Amino acid sequence: MSRSTNRILAVALFLSATAAFGQAAPDAPPSANPGRPTVTNPATLSPVGYLQFEQGYLGSLHSPETASQYGVNQVTKLAVHPRLLLAVSSQPFAASVAQSGSPTSRDAGAVQAGFQAVLFTPTLTPPPAKAPPDAAPEAEKSPIPTVAVGYYHTVYVGTAPDIDLGSATNTLLLLFSGDIGAFHYDTNYIANEQDGDSNLVPRTIHRAQFAETLSVNHSAFNPNLQISVEVYHFSQPLVDVDSARRAIARANLFDLLIAPSYQVRPNLVIDAGFSHGFTATSTRWQSFAGFTYLLPHRMWSERK
């Protein structure tokens, strides 16, 4: 698949989500299940048969490979069964500056495709019957987590420079989602295969990357408004210099993310926030804003 074809596909996905945003639904659609803006993905799936679009802006300052980068990212999800979800993620555009004063490069990033499968779903406790009339519907809760696994493969590498997480050829995930009191949590355990160039031999090398993420959210002031706080750690097997271009023997990143999100309608959630990196090879600052939109029309008829 050529680079231009992949760019066209990525832009088409982005525009289709924007067009879908303006469509009216004859009936009230089910609620969206956002995976953004956190690095952590929920173990629970989006409603079966409905396309879900997650897209937005991402900016970064002082990464190991770039002084700055600004771009857009997009994820399209479709649950084809209560236990199986298919997903495609892409970075249609990124403007990057390698070092301060360098020219800006404009590239498309990687395209990944994969699936997520639910292994275990607990018995849920119904939410309280009483709620304000304008409040968002409260989900059923369980202290026992939903457990899922995921796999993603890069189908197009892209030319956009990586920030601190790097890029992965193959990704395996173990996901947990549950509730403790009034707090909802999602946590992921990730194993990536990363490819890079060796400084010792003229060939591509393969390295394993491991990561752990934890995201906790709680409503604030209004049931529709959620505040997410996330911490995540990634090993960086292919990073050998920090953002100041100093050599480093063993690289790891550790970041803190804070993101409010607001449910405008059951099928529309907007978000914004920032993250801060604490290690020498973390991206110092990242900012983001976007939305999750569940297309209100089912892709196929529901079985009776």
N, C-alpha and C positions, 0 to 999 in steps of 0.2 A: 504494500500500500504506500503510495507516494506521500511526501510531506504535505503537498498542497491538498491532496484528498483528505488527509487526516485533519488539516486545519478547517476545511470546509465542513466536515462532519462535526467537529467540535463546536464551530460557530453555529451550525444548524441546531444542535442541541440547545445551545444557549438561547437562540432566538425563539425556538419552539416553546421553551419555558416562559419566556417573556410574553409571547402571544397567548399562551394558556392562562397567564395571570389575569388577562382581561375578560375571559369567558365567564358567562353567568351559568349557574347550575340550577336546574329545575327543582331539585330537592337538596336538602341540607346534606353536604358530603360528610364522610367520617373525618376524624381528626388526623392531622399530619403527625408524623413521628420524626422530628428533626434529628439528624446526626451532626449537623453543624451548629455552632461554630467551633466546638471542641475537637481536639484530636481524637478523643475517645468516641467510639461508636456505641449506640445502644444494642443490647442483645435482642431486644424486641424488634419486630418488623413493622413496616408500614402496612396499611390496610390492603387486603388481598384484592388484586384486580385494578388498583388505582396507580397511575403514574405519579411519582413524587419527584419534584425538582428541588435541588438545593444548590444555590449559587450565590456568589458574592465577590467582593473585592478583598484582596489581601496585600498588605504592604509590609515590608521588612527593612530594617536598618542594621548594618554591621553584622553580617553573616561571614562564615569562613570563606565563601567563594564570591560574595558580592558586598559592595558598600551599601547598595540599596536595590530593592526590587519591588515593583508594583504590578499587579496583574489581577486577573479574574480566574475563578475556578468554578467548576460545575460538576454535580453528581446527579445522575438519573437513576431512580430505583423503581423496581416493580416486583411486588410479592406475588408469586404465581401459585402459592400454597400457603396455608397458615404457618408452615415451618420452613419455607424456602423463599429467599429473596434474591433477585438478580440485580446487578448494579454496574454502571459504567461511570468512571470519573475522568475528568480531563482538565487541563489548564489551557484554554483556548489562546490566551495572550499573556505575555509577561514582558515588561520593560525593565532591563537590568543594567546596573552600572557596576563594573568589576571593582574599580577603585575610584576614589574621589578625583574628579577631573577627567575620568575616562569617558569615551563616547558611550551613548546608550545603545544597547542591543535590544531588538524586539523579536521575540521568538514565541513559538508554541511549546508548551510543556508536554509531559507524558500523558498517555491515555491508558487507563487500566480497566479491565473487565473482570468480574468475578461473581461470587455468590456468598450468601450467608444462610446457614441452616440452624434452626433452633433444635437443641437436643433435649431440653427439659423446660417445661412450663409449670410453675407452681399453682396450687389452688389459690385464687385471689379472694381478698376481702372486699366486699362492695363498699363504695364511698358513703359518707353520711348522706342521709336523705335531704337535710336542710342545707341550702346554699343560696347566696344572693342571686336574684334573677338575671343579672348581667354577668355572672361569673362563668369562666370557662368550665366545661365539664371536667370533673375530677376523675382521674383514672383509678381503676381498682388497684389495690396495693397488696404487697406481700413482703415480709422480711426475708423469705427464701428467694434467692435470685433466679431469674430466667437465665439459662445457659445456652450459648450458641457458639458455633465455629464459623470461620470464614476463610476464603481463599481468593486472592486476586493475582492477576498476571498482567504485566505490561505488554500491551499489543502495539504500542508506538512509543519510542523512547523520547522523542522531542529534542529540542536544542536549547531550551531555556536552562540557565544555570540553576543548580540546586541551592537551597538554603540549608539550614543546619540539619534537618532530618535526612537529607539525601534522597535518593530514588531507589526503588526496589524492583528487581525483575520479577520476583515471586514473594508473596506475602501470606503468612498463616496467622490467624487470629483466634484467640480464645476470649469470649466475651461474657460478662456477667452484668445483669441489671436487676436492681431490687430497691426496697424502701426500708429505711430505719426511722420509725416515728414519722415526723413531717418532712424528712429529708429523703430525696431520691438519689441513688448513686448508680454510676456506670463505671466499670473498670475493664481494661483490655490488657492482654498479654500477647505480645507480638514477636514474631520471628520473620525477619526479612532476608532475602538473598540479594546482596548488592554486588554490582559489577564495576570494576574500575581498572585503570591503567597502572601497571607496576613500574616502579622506578628502577628495579633490578633486572627484570627480564622483559623482552619486547612481546608481551602478550597480555591479554585481559585476565585479571584475577577475580576470584569470587570470594566474598567474605560474608559471614553471618552477622546480622545486626539484631540485637535484642532490645525490647522496650517494654515498659510498664506504664500504664496511665490510670488515673483515677479522677473522675469528675463527680462533684456533688452539687445538687441544686435545690433551691427552696424558693417558695413564693415570697414576694416582698411588696407590701402595701396593697396589692391587688392580686387575686388568684391568677389573673392573666399574665402578670409580670413575674418572670423567673430570673433568679440570679444564679449563674453557674460559676463555681470555682474549681479549677483543675490544676493538678500537678502531673508532670510526665517526665520520664527519663528515657533517653535513647543512647545506646552505645554508637560510636562513630568510627567504624573500623577503617574507613577510607580517608578520614580527615587527619592530616599531619601538621597543619598550621592553624593558628587561631585567627580571629578577625583582624589582628594587627600584623599578620603574616609572620608570626613567631613560630618556630618549630615546636611541636608538642609530641610526646612519645605515645600517650594513650588518651584518646579523646572521648568525652561523654558530655551530653547536654542534659541540663535539668532546668525546666521552665515552669513558671506560674502563669496561669491564664485566668482572667476574670471577664465574664460576658453576661450582660443582661439580654433577655429575649422577651418579646411580647406577642401574645396570641391575638392577632387582630380579628381573625375568624377561626373556627375550628380547623380549617384547611390552609390557613396562612399564618406563618410565624415570622416575625422580623427579628434581627439580632445585630449586635455590634459589640465591640470589646477590644481588648489588647492582651498581649502576653509579654513577659519579661524573662530573659535568659540570665542564669546565674553563673554559668561556667564560661571559661575563656573561649570555648568553641560553640556556645549557644548564640543564636541571633539575639542581639541586645534588646531590640524592641520589635514587636509585630502589632499591626492594627488590622481590623477586619470589620466588615459590615455586609449584610446580605439578607436573604430570606429563604424560607422553605415553603413550597406551594404544592399542595396535593390537588391534582387535576380532578375536578368534581364529577367527571363522567367515567363510569366503570368501563374498562377495556373489553369486557365480555359479560354476558348475562350470568347472574348468580344462579347456582343450582338450587332448585326448590327441594 
